[in-house]
């Protein structure tokens, strides 16, 4: 299905109101749920989600099995979730769905695939706590595929909340610049 084309638009009529969870590492330096661009958690300087292009897996493959499963599915939403790692924050060490990417198209990258589409991100205060989906607090034990009902619960929780993609991008840029000065 994906091997021969460089980019493909999805026929949104064929997609269902279902979603899938996709984990990313949070930067402990920021109270917003941004990726760990300075490697504070020791898992490498993170480039994904790459909201600069409204994408996941744009620069580097991350859990390619989950992304390929999402691309081959009829799921419309890739829900981005993380564990707050900012010490002293009231959300510290709790997992949240902090945004989503609506599947519009995919790209074949250097040996892996990226998904792109309309993206929304939310503060930890406005996020959906993962324990509302499962009692597990370990990212490996959270169900990845979500039902129509679970998807609706998450989307409904974001209704009327502020999309922080612009602020998210400014904070990522500032952290990247400060880490280059070290």
VEXDREN-2710 file (C-alpha; in Angstrom, 1 decimal):
% VEXDREN-2710
k/r/px/py/pz
1/UNK/0.0/0.0/0.0
2/UNK/2.7/2.5/0.9
3/UNK/5.9/1.3/-0.8
4/UNK/5.7/2.9/-4.3
5/UNK/4.4/6.4/-3.8
6/UNK/6.2/9.4/-2.3
7/UNK/3.1/11.2/-1.0
8/UNK/-0.6/10.3/-0.9
9/UNK/-3.7/12.3/0.2
10/UNK/-6.2/10.3/2.2
11/UNK/-9.8/10.1/1.2
12/UNK/-11.2/11.4/4.4
13/UNK/-14.6/9.8/3.6
14/UNK/-12.9/6.4/4.2
15/UNK/-11.6/7.4/7.6
16/UNK/-13.6/6.7/10.8
17/UNK/-13.8/8.8/13.9
18/UNK/-11.3/6.5/15.7
19/UNK/-7.8/7.3/17.0
20/UNK/-4.5/5.8/18.0
21/UNK/-2.1/6.9/20.8
22/UNK/1.5/7.8/20.1
23/UNK/4.0/8.6/22.9
24/UNK/6.7/11.3/22.9
25/UNK/9.2/12.4/25.5
26/UNK/8.3/15.6/27.4
27/UNK/11.0/18.3/28.1
28/UNK/11.4/18.6/31.9
29/UNK/12.5/22.2/31.3
30/UNK/9.1/23.4/30.2
31/UNK/5.6/23.5/31.8
32/UNK/4.1/23.1/28.3
33/UNK/4.0/19.5/26.8
34/UNK/6.8/20.0/24.3
35/UNK/9.2/17.4/23.1
36/UNK/12.5/16.9/24.9
37/UNK/14.8/18.8/22.4
38/UNK/17.7/19.1/24.9
39/UNK/17.9/15.4/25.9
40/UNK/17.1/16.1/29.6
41/UNK/15.6/12.6/29.9
42/UNK/18.7/10.9/28.3
43/UNK/16.8/9.4/25.3
44/UNK/18.4/11.6/22.7
45/UNK/17.4/15.1/21.5
46/UNK/13.9/14.6/20.2
47/UNK/12.7/15.9/16.9
48/UNK/9.2/14.3/17.0
49/UNK/6.4/15.3/16.9
50/UNK/7.7/17.7/14.3
51/UNK/5.0/20.3/14.5
52/UNK/7.1/22.7/12.4
53/UNK/5.6/20.7/9.5
54/UNK/2.4/19.4/11.2
55/UNK/3.9/15.9/11.1
56/UNK/5.0/12.8/13.1
57/UNK/8.1/10.9/12.0
58/UNK/9.1/13.6/9.7
59/UNK/12.9/13.8/10.5
60/UNK/13.4/10.5/12.4
61/UNK/11.4/7.3/12.7
62/UNK/9.8/6.8/16.1
63/UNK/7.9/3.6/16.8
64/UNK/7.5/3.0/13.1
65/UNK/5.3/-0.1/13.8
66/UNK/2.7/2.2/15.4
67/UNK/2.9/4.8/12.6
68/UNK/2.6/2.2/9.8
69/UNK/-0.3/0.6/11.6
70/UNK/-1.9/4.1/11.8
71/UNK/-1.3/4.8/8.1
72/UNK/-2.8/1.5/7.0
73/UNK/-5.8/1.9/9.3
74/UNK/-9.1/3.7/8.9
75/UNK/-8.3/5.8/12.0
76/UNK/-8.5/9.5/11.6
77/UNK/-6.6/10.8/14.7
78/UNK/-3.1/10.2/15.9
79/UNK/-3.3/11.3/19.6
80/UNK/0.0/12.5/21.0
81/UNK/0.6/11.6/24.7
82/UNK/3.4/12.2/27.1
83/UNK/4.3/12.0/30.8
84/UNK/4.9/15.4/32.4
85/UNK/8.5/15.4/33.7
86/UNK/8.7/19.0/35.0
87/UNK/9.4/18.6/38.7
88/UNK/7.2/20.7/40.9
89/UNK/4.5/20.9/38.3
90/UNK/1.1/19.8/39.6
91/UNK/0.9/17.4/36.6
92/UNK/4.4/15.9/37.3
93/UNK/4.7/12.1/36.5
94/UNK/1.2/11.8/35.1
95/UNK/0.4/10.9/31.5
96/UNK/-1.8/13.1/29.3
97/UNK/-3.1/13.1/25.7
98/UNK/-1.9/16.6/24.9
99/UNK/-2.9/16.9/21.2
100/UNK/-3.6/15.2/18.0
101/UNK/-2.7/15.1/14.3
102/UNK/-5.6/14.5/11.9
103/UNK/-4.4/12.1/9.2
104/UNK/-4.4/14.0/5.8
105/UNK/-1.4/12.6/4.0
106/UNK/1.8/10.6/4.4
107/UNK/5.3/10.9/3.1
108/UNK/7.9/8.3/2.4
109/UNK/11.1/9.5/4.1
110/UNK/14.6/8.0/3.9
111/UNK/13.4/4.4/4.6
112/UNK/10.5/5.3/6.9
113/UNK/7.1/7.0/6.7
114/UNK/5.7/10.2/8.2
115/UNK/2.1/11.2/8.7
116/UNK/1.0/14.8/8.2
117/UNK/-2.2/16.8/8.8
118/UNK/-4.0/19.4/10.8
119/UNK/-2.5/19.5/14.3
120/UNK/-3.7/20.8/17.7
121/UNK/-1.9/20.8/21.0
122/UNK/-3.1/21.7/24.4
123/UNK/-1.5/22.7/27.8
124/UNK/-1.3/20.1/30.6
125/UNK/-4.2/22.0/32.3
126/UNK/-6.4/21.4/29.2
127/UNK/-5.1/17.9/28.4
128/UNK/-6.9/14.6/28.8
129/UNK/-5.4/12.4/31.5
130/UNK/-4.6/8.9/30.1
131/UNK/-5.8/7.2/33.3
132/UNK/-9.3/8.1/31.9
133/UNK/-8.6/5.4/29.3
134/UNK/-6.8/2.8/31.4
135/UNK/-5.5/2.3/35.0
136/UNK/-1.9/1.8/33.7
137/UNK/0.6/4.6/34.1
138/UNK/3.3/3.0/32.0
139/UNK/3.4/4.0/28.4
140/UNK/4.0/0.4/27.3
141/UNK/0.7/-0.7/28.9
142/UNK/-1.6/2.0/27.5
143/UNK/-3.8/0.6/24.7
144/UNK/-2.7/2.2/21.4
145/UNK/-5.9/1.7/19.4
146/UNK/-8.9/3.7/20.5
147/UNK/-12.5/2.9/20.0
148/UNK/-15.0/5.5/18.5
149/UNK/-16.3/6.1/22.0
150/UNK/-12.8/6.7/23.5
151/UNK/-11.9/8.9/20.6
152/UNK/-15.0/11.0/21.1
153/UNK/-14.3/11.4/24.9
154/UNK/-10.8/12.8/24.1
155/UNK/-12.0/15.1/21.3
156/UNK/-14.9/16.3/23.5
157/UNK/-12.5/17.1/26.3
158/UNK/-10.6/19.5/24.0
159/UNK/-13.8/21.3/22.9
160/UNK/-13.4/25.1/23.7
161/UNK/-9.8/24.7/24.8
162/UNK/-6.9/26.8/23.4
163/UNK/-4.7/25.3/20.7
164/UNK/-1.1/26.1/21.7
165/UNK/0.8/25.1/18.6
166/UNK/2.2/28.6/18.1
167/UNK/3.5/28.8/21.7
168/UNK/4.7/25.2/21.4
169/UNK/6.8/26.1/18.4
170/UNK/8.2/29.2/20.0
171/UNK/9.2/27.3/23.2
172/UNK/10.8/24.5/21.1
173/UNK/12.8/27.0/19.1
174/UNK/14.0/28.8/22.3
175/UNK/15.1/25.6/23.9
176/UNK/17.0/24.5/20.8
177/UNK/18.8/27.8/20.6
178/UNK/19.7/27.8/24.3
179/UNK/21.0/24.2/24.1
180/UNK/23.3/25.2/21.2
181/UNK/24.8/27.9/23.4
182/UNK/25.9/25.4/26.1
END
